[in-house]
Amino acid sequence: MGVRGSRWVIGGLAVVLAALLVAIGLVATSRGSVDDDLSTAQREVAEAAQAQAVAFLTVDHRDMDAVIDAVLEGATGEFAEQYESQRERLTRGAVRTEASSTGEVVALGVGDLDDDSATVLVAANSTVTNTSTGSDGEVRYYRLRLDMVREGERWLTSNVQFVR
């Protein structure tokens, strides 16, 4: 399948994901605002997941420690341990390829939610630049599932999965 064909497939998947997010409760838009009609719990988990998704998709080869620390600030459990264990590999890769990435949440939906856990689906785009993209960069499209858990007064990410 050519580039043009794969863009149609990605576009079609984005439409399906958007419909799914509407069905389970759309809570954020590309402007980053959270819907005022949501419950306090939905709003809190949505804001935490949005911040975590942006942190996860951010790369800055000039200061990877700050980038990784931002992800770890919103992470917990096995996800935090696994991400921390990849610190050197992530840093080496970013520096070697002079990678930078800025993520943007396009849509976000809270699925299952109870007092201590939630599942959040995120549609996000990221503009990536590195040694192979040139200075203009490339837009990449991501669909993520974040498993969130409440620890004290904070919602933290316990798992991130890329979804299709």
N, C-alpha and C positions, 0 to 999 in steps of 0.2 A: 504494500500500500504506500503510495507516495505521501509527501508532506501535506499536500492539499487534502487528500483523503483522510489522513490521520487527524487533521484539524477538524473535519466534519464529525469524526467519531468522538473526539474530545468535546466538541461543542454539544453533541447529542447527549453525552454523559453528563455534562454540566446542566443541561435542561432537566434531565431525569433527577439528578441530585437536588436541584432547586425545587422541583415538585415535591420530592420527599421531605425536604426541610420545611416547606410550607405545611405539609400534612402533619408533621410532628411538632410544629410550633416554631416558626421563624422568629429569631430573637435578635439578629444583628444584620445590618446592611453594609454595603460597601463604604458608607460614610462612617462606619464604626460605631454608630449609635445603637443603643439597646432599647428595644420596644418598651414604652412606658406602661403598657397594659399587662406586663408580666408580673408574676408574683415576686416578692423579694427574693425568695430562694432561686427562682429561675434567673433573675437578673444577676444575682451574685455569681452563680456558676457560669453564666454566659460571659460575664466580664472577665472572670479568671481564665476561662478557656480561650477567649479571644486573645488575651495578653500572652498566654502560653503558646498559642499557635504562631503568633507573630515572632516571639522569641525563638521558637524552634526553627522557623524559616529564615531567620536572620543569620548572615555570615559576613564577617569583616576580617579579611586576612591580616589587617594591620593590628587587630586587638581581639584575638579569639578568646583570651581568658575572660574578658568582659561579656562576650557573646555566650560562652558556655555557662558562666556564672548566672546570667539572666535566665537561662533555661532551668538550671538547678534550683534557682530561687522559687520556682513554681512547681517543682517536681518532688516526688516522694517515693519511698519504697524501692522496689526492684528497678523501676524506670530510672530513678535518680542514680542508683548504683551503676547500672549499665551505661548511662550517658556519661557519668564521671569517668568510668573506666575507658571510654573512647576519647578522652580529652586530647591526648598526644596525637592520636591518629587524625582526629578532626582538624587539629591545628596544623599538622604537617601537610595535610591535603589542601587546606585553604591557602596556606603560604606558598606551597609549590605551584598552585594554579592561579595565584593572585585572585582568589575568589571573593566576590561580594554578592550579597543577596538581601533584598528588602522585601519582606512579606507584607501582604495586605489581605485581611479577611473580607471576603465578598459576601458570604452568607454563613450563618451559624444556626444550628437548631439543637435544642435540648431534647433528648429522648427520654430515657428512663431517669427518674429523679426521685430520691427519697431523702431522708434527713442526713445521711452520711455518704451517699454516692450518686453519681450521675453519669450518663453517657451523652457526649456532645459530638455532633457531626459538624465538620468545618469544611467549607469550600474556600480556598485561598489561592491567590496568585502571588508570584514572586518574580521580580526582575533580577536576573542573574547575569553577572559579568565575571569573566575569567579569561585566561589566556587563549581559549578557543572561541569565545563569543565576540571578542572585540569590545570597543568602548560602548557601543550601543546596547549590548546585552541582549538577552532573550527572555521573554516572558514564559514562565513555567506555571502549570496548573496543578494544584494539589487538592486532594480530598483526603481528609484525616478523620479518624475516630479517636477522640480523647476520652479515656476513662478517668473520671474525677472523683476524688474522695475528700471529705471534710475532715480536717485536722484542726481541732480547736475552732477558731473563727474563720479559718482560711480554706478555700477550695484549692487542692493541689492535684497535679496530674500524676496518675499512677501508671498510665500506659498510653502510648501513642501508636496508632497503626495507620499506614497508608491504605486507603480503600479505593476500589474501582467503581 
